[in-house]
Amino acid sequence: MRQLLLLVFLIGQMQLLAQKNTNEWVGLFNGRDLSGWKQLNGKAKYSVSNGEIIGTTVFGEPNSFLVTEKKYKDFILELEFKLDAEMNSGIQFRSESKPEYQNGRVHGYQFEIDPSPRAWTGGIYDEARRDWLYPLDYNPSAKTAYKAGQWNKCRIECIGNAIRTFVNGVPTAHMVDDLTPEGFIALQVHSIGKQEETGKKIRWRNIRIKTTKLQSTVPDKVFVANFIPNHLSEAEKKNGVQLLFDGVSTKGWRGAYKKSFPEKGWEVKDGTLRVLPATGGESVNGGDIVSEQEYSAFIFQFEFKMTEGANSGVKYFVTENEKNAGSAIGLEYQVLDDEKHPDAKMGSINNRTLASLYDLIPSVREPRARRKIGEWNKGMIIVQPNGIVTHYLNGWKMLEYQRGAQYYYALVAKSKYAQWPNFGMSPQGRLLIQDHGNEVWYRSIKIQELK
């Protein structure tokens, strides 16, 4: 009988062990104290009560972070959070704090908690580094996932270079990046600018992580922001995204008004498409290049890097029907050094500045959207089937308009394009990258057609 009882006990233990091995979740918070965590940067208050970590704002303190002592590479993180009042916060992941970087300032990926009317909860922000990577303007249908005044469930999946976030089971952000493959997890209490905001609280509970036998959530059609140069992820391919520049050739492009690619003025090197420096004049060296294919509704993405004082541009709905002495005619996303190039001071109400609809609509004056000269910028043009067009720069929406609206025609009538009948109204057209005689680099040129 004793041997039988021992056998039953061992079988039970083996079953419990097997169950544990299939359920690889590990708690990061024991519900009693802050063992396994440490505080960095600001001095907001962190306490434990009723199985919750409670963060409380303190006036005059910078962003505060309660950080895991352990670092994590590939994982799935789940937790619940609740805001007692409207306040900005976030959950850091794959983040770092190094003495040599801004005196130990916490930096890295952040799951945004944003209960404001902007409603970007679940977006991805790059704390103290690159600013916005995935604003929820990229996925507006997810803006309603956050529930004010309630417990909300956060899920973050980091598997290889793929990063996905979810709010209450709703897919919110999807990006691909390889800048920081490993780091700690942290709970943020944001700094406050007013004394009366002291004492606002955010609560976290049921914090758990899985680092083995990872299985990502079933793929969806959410827009993917990819920060690896000239790369298409599997998710992008499923969404119908195509590279228009392969990093090694000029395939898919030709000179404007020409049958082949320009013999001079352009160079493909180190995964970039480079406009060679010349006189600074419009189309006096190699000339503009256009896509061999025409497009009508699309998401067009490109990265660009400028030299000091540079001028270039990305045009769309280019037909080549207009005979122009300089650059081919089309709607233009302005690429310009606003500080050094005189074109930024011309036109009307700054409508020739970076990311503007050239000579028609100015881009917003958001300093955080603009990178230093010599750094890579991420541009995007979205043309919806209903004619609504949006310009983005480094995650920021710079402008929006509708082709064919009454105000659109009024703007054209007052612009340099007034001489061209039905300017910008072709049902389809080519994409164009401008040679303005200044040194500019392009890469990660890709398109997704919309229906």
N, C-alpha and C positions, 0 to 999 in steps of 0.2 A: 504493500500500500504506500509506504514511504517513497519507494522508487517511482510509483505512479504519480504521486503528488509532485515530486521533483520534476518529472517529465512535463507535467501540465504547466508547472511554473516556468520552466525553460521555454516551452512553446509560447507561453504568454509574453515572456520578455522578448522573444524573437519577433513576435507579431508587433509589439510596441515599437521595437527598433526599426522594423520594416516600415511601419507607418510613419515614424519620424523621418526616415530617409526619403520617403516619397513626399513628405511635406517639409521642404527645405527652408521654410521661413524662420528667421531669427529675429527676436525682439531687440530693438535698439534702446528701449526705455522700459525699465523694470516697474514703473508705476509708483515707485516710492521715493527715489532720489535721483540725482543727476550723475550717477556713476556711469563712466564711459563717455562723458561729455566735458568740454571745457569752454570758457567764454573768451572771445577775442574782440579786439577793437573797442567798441563803445561799452558803456556801463549801464545799459538798460537792465531792468530787473528780471531774473528768471527764477521761478519757484515751482514747487510741485504741490498739487492738491487734487484729491479725488481721482487719482490716476491720470492726471493731466499735467503737462508742462505749460506754465503760464508765463508769457512774456509781457512786460509792462513798460510803456514808454517813459523816458526820462528826458526832460528838457535840457538842451545844451550838449547832449551826447551824440556822437556820430552813429552811423549804422552799427548795431550790435549783433553778434553772431554766437549762438550756442553750437559748438562744433563737435562732431564725433572725434574721438581720439584715434580711431582707426580710419584708414583710407580704403576706398572701394573703386574697383575698375568696372567690370561688367556686373550689372545687378538689375533687379526690379525692386523699387521702393514703394511702399504704400503707407499712408497715414491719413488721419483725419484732422481737419483744422476748422476753427470757428473764430470769427471776429465779433467782439463785444460791441464794437463801434466801427464806423467807416475809417479804415486806416490801410495804408499800403504796407505790404510785407512780402516775404518770399522764402523759398526753400532752396538753399544752395546745394549743388551736387557736382561731383568731379571738380571741386574747388580747392584753392590753395591759399596759403599765407606764408610768404617768404620775406625774410629781413631785407633782401635786396630789391624787393618790389614794393615801392611806395611804403617803405618802413613797416612791412608786415600786413598791409591792408588785405583783407579777404577779397579774392577775385575769382571769377569763374562763372559757370552756368547757374542760372537761377530760374526756378519755377516761380513765375510771377503770381502774386496775390493782389488783385486790384479790384476793389469793390466800387470804384468810381464809375461815373457814366461811360467812361471809355471802355470798361468791361474787358480787360485783357487778362483776367485770371486764367492761368494755364499756359500763357505765352512764355517764351524763353528770352531772358535778358542776360547779357554778359556783364556781370557786376564788376565795376572798376576796370573795364577792359575795352570791349568793342561796342558797348551799348546794346541796342536792340538787335536780336538775331531772328526772332520769330514773334512779331506783334500779331495780335489776333485779328487785325485787318486782313491778314493772309487767310484766315479761316473764320469769317464773321458769323457763321451759323453756330459756332461754339461759344459765342459771347453770353448766351443764356444758360450755360451749364452751371455756373456758380449760383448758389442759393444764399441770399443775404440773411443773416441772423440764424443760420442753421449750421449743423455739422456738415462739412463737405469732404468728400474723399479725393485725395490726390494719389495718382499713380504715375511714376516715372520709370521708363524703361531705357536703360543704357546698355546696348548690346553691340559691341564693336563700335563702329563709327555712327551707328544709328541711334538717335535720341528721340523718344516720343513721350508725350505727356497726355494725361487724361484727367478730367474733372467730373466726378460723379458718373464715371463710365463713358463719358463723351470724349472722343478724340479731339484734342485741342491744338497741339503743335507736333510737327514732325520735321526734324532736321538731320543733316549729315555733316559731321565735323570731326577733325582729328587733332585739334589743337591741344586739348587736355584729356588724355585717356584715363586718368586716375586722379582721385582726390577725395576730400572729406565731404560729409553731408553736414549742413548747418541750418539752424532755424533762425530767421532774421527778425529782429525788432528794428523797424526803420526809424531813422532820426525824425524829429519833429521840429517845426519852425515856429510854433507858438506855445507860450506858457500854458494856455488853456487846454492844449492837447495832451498834457501830462496825465499819466494814469490810464491811458487806453490800453486795452488788453487783447492779446491773441492767444488762443489755446491750441495745443496739439495733443493728440492721443493715438493709441493703437499704432505706434510706429514700428514697422517691421520691414525686413529686407531679405531678399533671396539672391544668392550669388552662384548657385549651382543649378544645373538642369533648367536653364533659362529657356522659356518659350514665349516669344513675343506675341502680342495680341494680333488677331487676324488682320491682314492688311486692309486699308481703307483708301479712299480717294482724296484724302486730305493733301493739300499742296505741300510739297517738300522743299525746304530751303537747304541747298547743298553748298557747303563752303570748301569742298575739296576741288581744286582747279581742274577744269576739263573732264569732270567725272559725272557719270550717270549712275545713280543707285538703282537697285531693282525696283524700289517703290516708284521712282521717277519713270522708269521704263513702263511700268504698269499704268501710270497716269498718262502715257503718251508723249512724254518729253523726249526731244531729240536734240543731240548736239549739232550745232551749225558750224562749229570749228573743232576739228579733231586734235588740235595742238601741234600737228606736224605738217599740214599742207593747207592749201587754199581751196580745197575741194568745196564746191557749193557756192562759190563766190566768183564774180567777174567784175571788170571795171564798168562803171556807169557809162552808158551809151557805147559800150564796147562789147566785143564777142569773147574776150579772154581777160584773164587777170592782168593788171598792170605789170609791165616789165621792170618798173622802178618805183621807188617811193614807199614800198611796203616790204616788211621782212617777217618771216616766221622763224622764231628762235626761242628755245627754252620754254616751249608751251605757250608762247604769246604771239599775238598778231600785232606787229608794231608799225605805227605810222612814222616814217623816218623824218627827221627834221629837215626843213628846207628854208624857204623865204618867209614863212608865216602867211603866205597868200593862199587863197581858196582854190583848190584843185589846180595848182601850178606845177606840181611834181608828178606823183603817180596818179592823182585823181581819186575820186570817191570809188568805193566798191559797193556792189549790191548783191543781194541774195539771188540765186538763180530761180528760186521758187517764189511765188506770190502768196500772200496771206491776207485773211479778212478779219478773223477774230482769234486772239491768241494771248498767251503770256510769254513775253520775250524778256529773257534775262541776259545780263552781260556784266562783266567786271572790267573796270578800267583804272588806269594809273596815269597821272599827268606829270609832266615836268612843269617847272615854274613858268607862268605866263602862257600856258598852253590853251589852245582852242581846238575843239573838235565837235562832233555831234553824232547822234544816232537818229536816223530818220525812218519813218514808216509810212505806208501807203504811197510809195514812190512809184510812179508810172513810166517815167522817162519820156512822156509825151511832150512835156514842156521843153523848149529849146532855150537853155540858159547858158550864159557865158561861163559862169562859175560852177558852184555845186549843183547837183541835181535837186529838183524841187520835191519837198515832202514835209509832213509834220515832223518837227525836230525836238528830240530830247537833248537839251543843251549840255555839252561837256565843256567846262570852262574853268580856268583859274580866276575866280571872281575878284581876288585881291589885286592881281597883276595885269590881267588883260583888259584893255579899254572897252571891249564890247559889253562888259558888265554894266558900264555906266551909260550905255546908249539904249535905244528903244524907249519903252514907256513903263513906268513903275516897276523897274527891275525885271522885265520880262525877257531878258537875255542872260540871266544868271544861271548857275548850275542847276540842272534838273527842271528848268522852266520849259514850257512849250514855247519854243523860240519865237520871239516877237509878238506873241499872242497872250500868254498867261504866265505870270511869275510863279516861281516855286515859293513855298513857305520859307520864312527866314528862321530856320531852325539850326543853330550852330552845331548841335550835337549830331546832325545828319552829315556834316561835312568833315571828311578826313583831311589830314595834313597832306600837302603836296608830296608825292613820292610814295604814298600808301595806296593800297588797293581799295576801290569803292565798288559797291554792288548796286547796279542799276536794274530797274525792272519797269516794263511798260505792259499794262494789261488793257487789252481792247475787248470789251464784252460784245456779244452778238447784238445787243440793243444799242450799241454805239457809245456807251460810257467808257471813257478812257481814264486810266490812272497812272501817274508817274510815281515811282518809289525810288528812294536813295538811302542805302544802308539801313533798311528796315523802316524808314519814315515815309509816310504818305506826303508827297510834296505838292500834288495838285490833282484835281479831278474835273473833268468836263464831259460834255456830250457832243459828239460830232453831229452836225445838222440842226442843233438847237438854234433858236433865234439869236441868242447872245453870241453863239459861235460865228454866225455869219456877220454880225456886227463887229466882232473883233477882227475878223479877216478884212473887212472893208476898210479898217483903219490901219492896217499893217502893210508891210512891204509885199504881201502876197495878194493884194487887191487886184493886181493886173491879171492873175491867173483864174480863169473861170472855174467854179466848183472846186476851189483849192481844198485838198485834204478829204474830198468826199467820194473818191473812187471806192467802189465796193471791195476792191482788193488791190494789193500793191506789194512792192518789194521792200525789204529792209535795206538800210544803207548805213555804212560807217564812213564818216567824212575825213578826207584828207584836207586839213587846213594849214599844212606846212609846218606844224608843230609836232614834237615828239610825244606820242601818246601810245600806251599799250592797252590791248584788249585780250581777254581770255574768258573761259567759261561761258561761251555764247551758246544759248540754247533756247528752244521754243517748244511750246505746247499749244496746239491748235484747240480752240474752243468751239463747241457747237450749241 
